Amino acid sequence: MMTNLFQSWLGRPTLIAAEDTWSLLALLLVSVALSIWLEQKYDWASKISGAIIALCIALLASNLSIIPTSCVLYDEIVWGYAVPLGIPLLLLQCNMKKIWRETGRMMVIFLIGAVGTVAGAFLAYGLLHSYIPGLEGVAAMMTGSYIGGGVNFAALAKEFDVGEIKAAATVADNLLMALYFFALIFIAGMRFFRSRYTHPHIDAVAKSGDLEGAKTQAAAYWSRKDISLKDIAMNFAYAVAVVYIAKLISGFVDGLIPDTGVALHMLNTFFGSEYVWITTVSMACATWGEKQVAQLSGSQEIGTYLIYLFLFVIGVPASIGEIIRKTPLLLAFTGIMVAVNMLFCFVGGKLLRFDLEDIILASNANIGGPTTAAGMAISQGWSALVGPVMLVGTFGYVIGTYLGILVGGLLGA
C-alpha cells in the first residue's frame, strides 16, 4: 500500500530514493546510534541487544517502503568497505595461541551443525518436493548457504540453474535470518537454556555489568577508554593494509587455481576468498604482534561500529509482504533446515558438554556465515569467541559447495 502511495505521489516506490545516498546514510547512522544508545541506556534494550534493534529498524523501514532494498550505500559501501574493514580491527583482540586452548572445540559443534543442515535439507525436501518444482536445486543452494555463505549460494545457483526461484529463495532466506537471529539472542537469555548448559562468557559479561552498578551490561562492557588521534589513524591504516594485502593474495590465488571440477572449485572458492585471507593475515598479526596490539586502543570499538552498520543492512531486504505473497513454502523449507541444524547443535552440544555460547555461535556460523556470527558475538560481548567463530565460519566456505552439490545430485538423481 505504501509503495503505491509513494509511486503515485513521488514517482518512485519508496519514500527515499535509492540514489539519495545522503538521506539513506543519515537514516543508517542515526538508527545505529539510536540502537547503541538504547542498548547502553535501558536494561530491556541491553537484553535484546543493539544489533537486534538496528535490524528491526531496517526491517520496519524497508517493509513500510521508506527505504529501498538495494542501493549503492548498502551494496557497495557497507558490504564493500565497512564489513571488510571491521573484521581485521575486531580480530586484533584474538591471539590464536590463547584462543585455540580456550575455544578450539567450536569446530566440532560447527561440523555437527553442518551434518544437521544436510539432514534438514533431505527432510524438508521429502516433505515439500511435491509442492515446489525444482526443489532439488533450492536444497543444494540452501545447503551450501547454511554451511558456508553467500559465495556458496551463488556458486550452487549457477551450478543447478534454478532460474526465477532463486529470487524467491533469497527473500525467504532474508526473513528467516532475521527471525533466526532473534531466536538465538533470546535463547542466550532464557533461563531454560542457561540452567542446562554452561555459559562462562555470559557470566563474565554479567559480572562486568554488576561492577558498574546502575549501568546496563552493554554500557559496562563498552565503558569509556583512552584513545588518541594516532590510535584512530593506526587502526584505519592497519585495517586498510590488511584488506589490501588480502585482496592481492586472493586475486593471485584465484587466477592461479582453475575453477574446474569439484576439488579445484572448492580450493578456488576457499583460497580465492578475500575473507579467508583477511582472517588469516589478521590472526597472524594478533598472534605474533601481541606487544604492538597491546599498545593500540579503540580497534574493538571502531570495528564493532562498522559491524553494526552491516547488521542494519542485513535487515533491509527482508520483505515480509513478498514472503506472504510468493514464498510461504520456501520459508517453510528453509525453516525446517534451520530447525534441524539447531536441533543437532543443541543436542550434540549437550551430549559433549559444550558451552551455550559455543553452540549458539557455531549454529550461527552455519546458517548466517562468519560475519553474522562474529556480529552476534560482538553484540553480546563475547569478544574471545570472535576469532574462532570467524575461522569455523570461513571453513564452511570450503565444505559448503561440495555438500551442496552432493545434496543436489542425490535429490536430482
C-alpha positions, 0 to 999 in steps of 0.5 A, spaced: 500 500 500 505 504 501 509 503 495 503 505 491 502 511 495 509 513 494 509 511 486 503 515 485 505 521 489 513 521 488 514 517 482 518 512 485 516 506 490 519 508 496 519 514 500 527 515 499 530 514 493 535 509 492 540 514 489 539 519 495 545 516 498 545 522 503 538 521 506 539 513 506 546 514 510 543 519 515 537 514 516 543 508 517 547 512 522 542 515 526 538 508 527 545 505 529 546 510 534 539 510 536 540 502 537 547 503 541 544 508 545 538 504 547 542 498 548 547 502 553 541 506 556 535 501 558 536 494 561 530 491 556 534 494 550 541 491 553 537 484 553 535 484 546 541 487 544 543 493 539 544 489 533 537 486 534 534 493 534 538 496 528 535 490 524 528 491 526 529 498 524 531 496 517 526 491 517 520 496 519 523 501 514 524 497 508 517 493 509 513 500 510 517 502 503 521 508 506 527 505 504 529 501 498 532 494 498 538 495 494 542 501 493 549 503 492 550 505 500 548 498 502 551 494 496 557 497 495 559 501 501 557 497 507 558 490 504 564 493 500 568 497 505 565 497 512 564 489 513 571 488 510 574 493 514 571 491 521 573 484 521 581 485 521 580 491 527 575 486 531 580 480 530 586 484 533 583 482 540 584 474 538 591 471 539 590 464 536 595 461 541 590 463 547 584 462 543 585 455 540 586 452 548 580 456 550 575 455 544 578 450 539 572 445 540 567 450 536 569 446 530 566 440 532 559 443 534 560 447 527 561 440 523 555 437 527 551 443 525 553 442 518 551 434 518 544 437 521 543 442 515 544 436 510 539 432 514 534 438 514 535 439 507 533 431 505 527 432 510 524 438 508 525 436 501 521 429 502 516 433 505 515 439 500 518 436 493 511 435 491 509 442 492 515 446 489 518 444 482 525 444 482 526 443 489 532 439 488 536 445 486 533 450 492 536 444 497 543 444 494 543 452 494 540 452 501 545 447 503 551 450 501 548 457 504 547 454 511 554 451 511 558 456 508 555 463 505 553 467 500 559 465 495 556 458 496 549 460 494 551 463 488 556 458 486 550 452 487 545 457 483 549 457 477 551 450 478 543 447 478 540 453 474 534 454 478 532 460 474 526 465 477 526 461 484 532 463 486 529 470 487 524 467 491 529 463 495 533 469 497 527 473 500 525 467 504 532 466 506 532 474 508 526 473 513 528 467 516 535 470 518 532 475 521 527 471 525 533 466 526 537 471 529 532 473 534 531 466 536 538 465 538 539 472 542 533 470 546 535 463 547 542 466 550 537 469 555 532 464 557 533 461 563 531 454 560 537 454 556 542 457 561 540 452 567 542 446 562 548 448 559 554 452 561 555 459 559 562 462 562 562 468 557 555 470 559 557 470 566 563 474 565 559 479 561 554 479 567 559 480 572 562 486 568 555 489 568 554 488 576 561 492 577 558 498 574 552 498 578 546 502 575 549 501 568 546 496 563 551 490 561 552 493 554 554 500 557 559 496 562 562 492 557 563 498 552 565 503 558 569 509 556 577 508 554 583 512 552 584 513 545 588 518 541 588 521 534 594 516 532 590 510 535 584 512 530 589 513 524 593 506 526 587 502 526 584 505 519 591 504 516 592 497 519 585 495 517 586 498 510 593 494 509 590 488 511 584 488 506 589 490 501 594 485 502 588 480 502 585 482 496 592 481 492 593 474 495 586 472 493 586 475 486 593 471 485 590 465 488 584 465 484 587 466 477 592 461 479 587 455 481 582 453 475 575 453 477 574 446 474 571 440 477 569 439 484 576 439 488 579 445 484 572 449 485 572 448 492 580 450 493 578 456 488 572 458 492 576 457 499 583 460 497 580 465 492 576 468 498 578 475 500 575 473 507 579 467 508 585 471 507 583 477 511 582 472 517 588 469 516 593 475 515 589 478 521 590 472 526 597 472 524 598 479 526 594 478 533 598 472 534 605 474 533 604 482 534 601 481 541 606 487 544 604 492 538 596 490 539 597 491 546 599 498 545 593 500 540 586 502 543 579 503 540 580 497 534 574 493 538 570 499 538 571 502 531 570 495 528 564 493 532 561 500 529 562 498 522 559 491 524 553 494 526 552 498 520 552 491 516 547 488 521 542 494 519 543 492 512 542 485 513 535 487 515 533 491 509 531 486 504 527 482 508 520 483 505 515 480 509 509 482 504 513 478 498 514 472 503 506 472 504 505 473 497 510 468 493 514 464 498 510 461 504 513 454 502 520 456 501 520 459 508 517 453 510 523 449 507 528 453 509 525 453 516 525 446 517 533 446 515 534 451 520 530 447 525 534 441 524 541 444 524 539 447 531 536 441 533 543 437 532 547 443 535 543 443 541 543 436 542 550 434 540 552 440 544 549 437 550 551 430 549 559 433 549 558 438 554 559 444 550 558 451 552 551 455 550 555 460 547 559 455 543 553 452 540 549 458 539 555 461 535 557 455 531 549 454 529 550 461 527 556 460 523 552 455 519 546 458 517 548 466 517 556 465 515 562 468 519 560 475 519 553 474 522 556 470 527 562 474 529 556 480 529 552 476 534 558 475 538 560 482 538 553 484 540 553 480 546 560 481 548 563 475 547 569 478 544 574 471 545 569 467 541 570 472 535 576 469 532 574 462 532 567 463 530 570 467 524 575 461 522 569 455 523 565 460 519 570 461 513 571 453 513 564 452 511 566 456 505 570 450 503 565 444 505 559 448 503 559 447 495 561 440 495 555 438 500 551 442 496 552 439 490 552 432 493 545 434 496 543 436 489 545 430 485 542 425 490 535 429 490 536 430 482 538 423 481 
